[in-house]
Amino acid sequence: MDHLLLHLAEDRELLEQELKLSFPALNYSQLAPGIMQLNGADLPERVHLAYARQLLRNIKAVAASSVKEWIACVRKSLPPGPFSLQIVELGRKEPFVVSKKCELIGAGIPKIKGSDECNLAGNKALIQLLILDEHGYISVDSVKAGLSLPARSPAGMFTIKDDREAPSRAFKKILEAELRFGVAIKKGEVVVDLGSSPGGWSYVALQRGAKVTAIDRSPLREDLMNNRSLNFVKGDAFSYRPNATVDWLLCDVIAFPEHSAELIKTWVANGLCKNMIVTIKFKGVPSLSILHDLKMYLEQRCRTFDLKHLDANKNEVT
């Protein structure tokens, strides 16, 4: 079967390098800007590609010239049970858009109980329609907890609202990671935030009602330092170890990518946390060999994991 990967135009070369490392025998071609077709590929259930935004698995080519005809195409692909429907169109200014046409098509699809938008814990059928003028592609897949592909939002587009109260814009990374990966920090959970200053990630965890231990050489913003649920430890992020397994490791520290990858391996190998969100930062061209090595390591030791170049990321992967 053939599949489609949606990506940012500027990420094409990086995605091609990832594909060569992860699937060396794979044949692929660029179907259109931001759309890569995987030809005759037998993909595994879990696909980890940091620079792909959306996966349309087992695509079927369709054609229609009106909203009514597009609705008929989608209806033929509907499963018997609950489903989530994503419809996007190739845009002129933006790569992919949920246009008025997409909204009209979605409104014409019969609603089934339980067929609301994909939630963080939901495992259900996913129907995707990608419209390219008067032709397009339909994919029938499923959304599984803990994976960013296929994404829970059309074309892997997520909008994170600004928060003027946050200490820095870094808070957007953790919110986007939660949405893409289908996990979230909960009230009462124990969180360790390495390299925490000025406190963007601790800020989110504290808002959720978590208990946070923040480690940095510099203090966090004053209001966070005065929060009773925060314990600040002045020290080195890479040498800190908790006395017992914590619910979350958070780390957005500036460091060489190999050091961040080694930090992840250390915490995983010693069972120091149940969940983690860690940023791997690059200087210059991203080292995909480091990411690939980390993927191979985590596949053997974690129940589920993923890596993604977030919208909120710069030259880094979460």
C-alpha positions in Angstrom: 0.0 0.0 0.0 1.0 3.6 -0.5 1.0 6.2 2.3 1.5 10.0 2.5 3.6 12.1 4.9 2.7 15.8 5.4 5.6 18.0 6.3 6.8 21.6 6.4 8.5 22.5 3.1 11.7 23.6 4.9 11.9 20.2 6.6 11.9 18.1 3.4 15.7 17.3 3.5 15.6 16.4 7.1 12.6 14.1 6.6 14.3 12.4 3.7 17.4 11.8 5.9 15.2 10.4 8.6 13.5 8.0 6.1 16.9 6.8 4.9 18.0 6.0 8.4 14.7 4.4 9.6 13.5 2.7 6.4 16.6 2.4 4.1 14.8 0.2 1.5 11.8 2.6 1.2 10.8 4.2 -2.1 9.4 7.7 -1.8 8.6 10.7 -4.0 7.5 14.3 -3.6 3.9 14.4 -4.6 3.4 18.1 -4.0 5.0 20.8 -1.7 4.8 19.4 1.8 3.4 16.0 0.6 5.7 13.0 0.4 4.4 9.7 -1.0 5.8 6.4 0.3 5.4 3.9 -2.5 4.4 0.3 -1.7 5.7 0.5 1.9 4.8 -2.0 4.6 4.9 0.4 7.6 5.1 -0.8 11.2 2.3 0.1 13.5 4.4 2.7 15.3 6.2 5.2 13.0 8.6 7.7 14.6 9.5 10.5 12.3 10.4 13.8 14.0 10.0 15.9 10.9 6.7 14.5 9.6 3.6 16.3 10.7 0.9 13.8 9.6 0.7 10.3 8.3 -2.1 9.1 5.9 -1.8 5.4 5.9 -3.0 3.1 3.1 -4.3 5.9 0.9 -7.0 5.6 -1.7 -7.2 8.1 -4.6 -10.5 9.8 -5.0 -12.0 12.5 -7.2 -14.9 14.9 -6.8 -16.0 18.3 -8.3 -18.5 19.4 -5.6 -19.1 19.3 -1.9 -21.8 16.7 -2.4 -19.5 14.4 -4.3 -16.8 14.8 -1.6 -19.4 13.8 1.0 -20.3 10.7 -0.9 -16.6 9.7 -1.1 -16.1 10.0 2.6 -19.3 8.1 3.4 -18.1 5.1 1.5 -15.1 4.9 3.8 -16.9 5.3 7.1 -16.3 2.5 9.7 -19.2 0.9 11.6 -18.2 2.4 15.0 -17.0 5.7 16.4 -14.6 7.7 14.3 -12.8 11.0 14.1 -12.8 12.9 10.8 -10.0 15.2 9.6 -10.4 17.1 6.3 -7.7 19.5 5.0 -7.1 21.2 1.7 -3.8 22.1 0.0 -3.6 25.8 0.7 -2.3 28.7 -1.5 -0.6 30.8 1.2 -0.5 28.2 4.0 0.6 24.6 3.3 -2.6 23.0 4.5 -5.9 24.6 5.6 -9.3 23.6 7.0 -11.2 25.6 4.4 -14.9 26.4 4.1 -15.2 23.5 1.7 -13.7 21.2 4.3 -16.2 22.4 6.9 -19.1 21.9 4.6 -18.0 18.4 3.8 -17.6 17.6 7.5 -21.0 18.9 8.2 -22.5 16.5 5.7 -21.1 13.4 7.4 -23.6 11.6 9.6 -22.7 11.7 13.3 -22.3 8.5 15.3 -22.3 8.4 19.1 -18.7 8.7 20.3 -17.5 10.2 17.1 -16.2 13.5 18.6 -12.8 14.9 18.1 -9.9 12.7 19.2 -9.2 13.2 22.9 -6.0 12.5 24.8 -6.9 9.0 25.7 -9.1 8.0 22.8 -8.4 5.0 20.6 -10.7 5.2 17.6 -10.9 5.0 13.8 -9.5 8.0 12.1 -10.7 9.1 8.6 -8.5 11.6 6.8 -9.4 13.4 3.6 -6.7 15.4 1.8 -8.1 17.6 -1.0 -5.9 18.6 -3.9 -8.2 20.6 -6.2 -10.6 18.1 -7.8 -8.8 15.0 -6.6 -7.4 13.9 -3.3 -6.7 11.0 -1.0 -8.7 9.2 1.8 -7.0 7.3 4.6 -8.6 5.0 7.2 -6.4 4.5 10.3 -6.6 4.8 14.1 -5.3 7.1 16.7 -3.4 5.5 19.6 -2.4 7.1 22.9 1.2 8.1 23.2 1.9 8.5 19.4 2.2 11.7 17.4 1.6 9.9 14.0 -1.1 10.0 12.9 -1.7 13.4 14.6 -4.9 14.2 16.5 -5.3 17.4 14.6 -5.8 17.9 10.8 -2.4 17.9 9.0 -0.7 17.9 12.4 -1.6 21.5 13.0 -1.9 22.6 16.6 -2.6 26.2 17.8 -1.3 27.1 21.3 -2.7 30.3 22.7 -0.4 33.0 24.1 -0.2 33.3 27.9 1.2 36.7 29.0 1.5 35.4 32.6 4.0 32.7 31.6 7.7 33.4 32.4 8.8 32.6 28.8 7.4 31.4 25.5 8.9 28.0 26.2 5.6 27.1 27.9 4.2 26.5 24.4 6.5 23.5 23.9 5.1 21.5 26.8 1.5 22.3 25.9 2.1 21.3 22.3 4.0 18.1 23.3 1.0 17.1 25.5 -1.4 17.5 22.6 0.8 15.8 20.0 1.8 12.9 22.2 -1.6 12.4 23.9 -0.4 12.8 27.5 -0.8 15.5 30.2 0.5 16.4 33.6 -2.2 15.9 36.3 -3.0 17.3 39.7 -0.9 15.7 42.5 1.7 14.2 40.2 5.4 14.6 41.1 7.5 16.5 38.6 11.2 17.2 38.2 12.1 20.2 36.0 15.8 20.2 35.0 17.3 23.5 33.9 14.1 25.1 35.0 14.9 28.9 35.0 13.1 31.2 34.3 10.3 28.7 34.9 8.1 28.2 31.8 7.7 24.5 32.2 7.4 24.6 36.0 4.7 27.2 35.5 2.6 24.8 33.5 3.1 21.9 35.9 2.2 24.1 38.9 -0.9 25.4 37.1 -2.0 21.7 36.8 -1.6 21.2 40.5 1.6 19.1 40.4 4.4 19.1 42.9 7.5 20.4 41.3 11.2 20.1 42.1 13.1 22.6 40.0 16.8 22.3 39.5 18.9 25.1 38.1 21.9 27.3 38.9 19.6 30.4 38.7 16.3 30.9 40.6 12.9 30.9 38.8 10.6 33.9 38.7 9.8 35.2 42.2 6.1 34.1 42.2 7.1 30.6 41.3 9.8 30.5 43.9 7.1 31.4 46.5 4.7 28.7 45.4 4.3 26.1 48.1 4.2 23.3 45.6 7.7 24.1 44.2 10.9 23.0 45.7 13.9 24.7 44.2 17.3 23.0 44.2 20.3 25.0 43.2 22.6 22.8 41.2 23.6 21.0 38.0 20.7 19.6 35.9 22.7 16.7 34.6 23.9 15.4 37.9 20.6 15.5 39.8 18.9 12.2 40.6 15.6 11.9 42.5 15.4 9.6 45.6 12.4 7.7 44.1 10.7 7.4 40.8 8.8 10.5 39.8 5.8 10.9 37.6 7.5 13.4 35.2 10.9 14.5 34.0 10.8 17.8 32.3 14.0 19.2 30.7 14.4 22.1 28.3 18.0 22.8 29.2 20.5 24.2 26.7 23.1 21.5 26.1 24.9 19.5 23.5 22.5 17.1 21.8 24.6 14.0 22.8 24.4 15.1 26.4 20.6 15.4 26.3 20.3 12.0 24.6 22.5 10.5 27.3 20.4 12.1 30.0 17.3 10.5 28.6 19.0 7.1 28.5 20.2 7.4 32.1 16.7 8.3 33.4 15.1 5.5 31.4 17.7 2.9 32.3 17.4 3.6 36.0 13.6 3.9 36.0 13.7 7.4 37.5 10.5 8.6 35.9 7.2 7.3 34.5 6.9 10.0 31.8 9.2 12.6 30.3 9.2 15.6 28.0 12.8 16.5 27.0 14.1 18.9 24.4 17.2 18.0 22.3 18.8 21.2 21.0 21.1 21.4 18.0 23.6 24.0 16.8 23.8 24.1 13.1 22.5 21.1 11.1 20.6 18.7 13.3 22.4 15.4 13.9 19.8 12.8 12.8 22.2 10.0 13.7 21.9 11.0 17.4 18.1 11.0 17.0 18.2 7.6 15.2 20.4 6.1 17.9 18.0 7.4 20.6 15.0 5.9 18.7 16.7 2.5 18.6 17.5 2.7 22.4 13.9 3.7 23.4 12.2 1.1 21.2 13.9 -1.6 23.3 13.1 0.0 26.7 9.9 2.1 26.7 6.3 1.1 26.4 5.7 4.0 24.1 7.8 7.0 23.0 8.0 9.6 20.2 10.2 12.4 18.9 8.8 15.5 17.2 10.0 18.8 15.8 7.2 20.9 17.3 5.8 24.1 15.9 7.1 25.7 19.1 10.6 24.2 18.6 13.4 26.1 16.9 16.5 24.1 16.0 15.5 21.3 18.3 13.4 18.1 18.7 11.2 17.2 21.7 
